[in-house]
Amino acid sequence: MCRKSFTASFEANAQTYIVQHIDEDTDAVLETSEAKDTTFGTEITGTSEKKNINGYTFVRAEDLTVGTNNDENIVKVYYSKDEKGGSDDIPDKYQVTFTYAAGANGKVEGTTTEVKTVQEI
């Protein structure tokens, strides 16, 4: 019996992925990145792709294991509107604005408007 030894080597194929920045409440794509170079099997952490988008706050992100189909290599990063209460990193959907007004012959002193955070349980 003859024993033979073989040595094989391979290199991971070059792939690309894109990042979609999405409004979580409407599913509208706010921005899409240019294709980014990577290799098959690479783990992309979604939070590493978040960015500041004016009027929005980061909510969550999906991780990606890069596959062979570049059309499916998409990291999705989700945001929600953040205009109430200034840039406080709390999505507006969790905030209520209270405005206090005086009735006839009355007056309101001190705070006349405030934003409070509420969340569903």
C-alpha positions as CSV (number, residue, x, y, z in Angstrom):
1,M,0.0,0.0,0.0
2,C,1.3,3.4,-1.0
3,R,0.7,6.4,1.3
4,K,0.4,9.7,-0.3
5,S,0.1,13.1,1.4
6,F,-1.6,16.1,-0.1
7,T,-1.5,19.7,1.0
8,A,-4.2,22.1,0.0
9,S,-4.5,25.7,0.7
10,F,-7.2,28.2,0.0
11,E,-7.9,31.9,0.5
12,A,-11.3,33.4,1.5
13,N,-13.0,35.0,-1.4
14,A,-13.2,38.8,-1.4
15,Q,-16.8,40.0,-0.7
16,T,-18.5,43.3,0.0
17,Y,-21.3,44.5,2.3
18,I,-23.3,47.7,2.6
19,V,-24.8,49.4,5.6
20,Q,-28.4,50.6,5.6
21,H,-29.4,53.2,8.2
22,I,-33.2,52.7,8.7
23,D,-36.0,54.7,10.4
24,E,-37.3,52.0,12.8
25,D,-40.8,53.4,12.8
26,T,-41.4,53.7,9.1
27,D,-38.8,51.3,7.6
28,A,-37.6,54.1,5.4
29,V,-33.9,53.9,4.4
30,L,-32.3,57.1,5.6
31,E,-28.9,56.4,4.1
32,T,-27.0,53.6,2.4
33,S,-23.2,53.3,2.5
34,E,-21.0,52.6,-0.4
35,A,-19.9,48.9,-0.7
36,K,-17.2,48.0,1.8
37,D,-14.6,45.4,1.1
38,T,-14.4,42.3,3.4
39,T,-14.0,38.5,3.1
40,F,-16.3,35.5,3.3
41,G,-17.2,34.5,6.9
42,T,-16.2,37.8,8.5
43,E,-18.4,38.9,11.4
44,I,-19.6,42.5,11.2
45,T,-20.9,44.0,14.4
46,G,-23.9,46.2,13.6
47,T,-23.2,48.7,16.4
48,S,-19.8,49.4,14.9
49,E,-21.6,50.8,11.9
50,K,-23.8,53.3,13.7
51,K,-23.4,57.0,13.0
52,N,-24.9,60.3,14.0
53,I,-27.9,61.2,11.9
54,N,-29.4,64.6,12.5
55,G,-32.9,64.4,14.1
56,Y,-32.5,60.7,15.0
57,T,-31.1,58.6,17.8
58,F,-29.6,55.1,17.5
59,V,-31.9,52.3,18.6
60,R,-30.4,48.9,17.6
61,A,-28.4,47.1,14.9
62,E,-28.2,43.7,13.3
63,D,-24.9,41.8,13.1
64,L,-23.8,40.1,9.8
65,T,-21.8,37.1,9.0
66,V,-20.6,37.8,5.4
67,G,-21.8,35.3,2.9
68,T,-21.1,34.7,-0.8
69,N,-24.0,36.7,-2.1
70,N,-23.0,40.4,-1.9
71,D,-26.6,41.5,-2.6
72,E,-27.6,39.9,0.8
73,N,-24.6,41.2,2.8
74,I,-26.4,44.1,4.4
75,V,-25.9,45.4,7.9
76,K,-29.1,47.1,9.1
77,V,-28.8,49.9,11.7
78,Y,-32.0,51.3,13.1
79,Y,-32.8,54.8,14.4
80,S,-35.9,56.6,15.7
81,K,-36.8,60.3,15.6
82,D,-35.4,62.4,18.4
83,E,-36.6,66.0,18.2
84,K,-38.6,66.5,21.4
85,G,-36.5,67.6,24.4
86,G,-33.5,68.5,22.3
87,S,-30.9,65.9,21.4
88,D,-31.4,63.7,24.5
89,D,-30.9,60.3,22.8
90,I,-34.4,59.3,23.8
91,P,-36.7,58.5,20.8
92,D,-39.7,60.8,20.5
93,K,-42.0,57.8,20.6
94,Y,-41.2,57.5,24.3
95,Q,-41.7,61.1,25.1
96,V,-44.7,63.3,25.9
97,T,-44.7,67.1,26.0
98,F,-46.7,68.8,28.7
99,T,-47.6,72.5,28.2
100,Y,-49.1,74.4,31.1
101,A,-51.4,77.4,30.4
102,A,-53.2,79.7,32.8
103,G,-57.0,79.8,32.8
104,A,-58.9,83.0,32.7
105,N,-57.5,85.4,35.4
106,G,-54.8,82.9,36.4
107,K,-51.1,82.8,35.8
108,V,-48.5,80.2,35.4
109,E,-45.0,80.8,36.9
110,G,-41.9,78.7,36.5
111,T,-41.9,75.9,34.0
112,T,-44.5,76.2,31.3
113,T,-43.4,73.3,29.1
114,E,-41.6,70.1,29.9
115,V,-40.9,66.8,28.1
116,K,-41.3,63.6,30.1
117,T,-40.3,60.1,29.1
118,V,-42.8,57.3,29.1
119,Q,-42.4,53.6,28.0
120,E,-44.9,50.8,27.5
121,I,-44.8,48.0,30.0
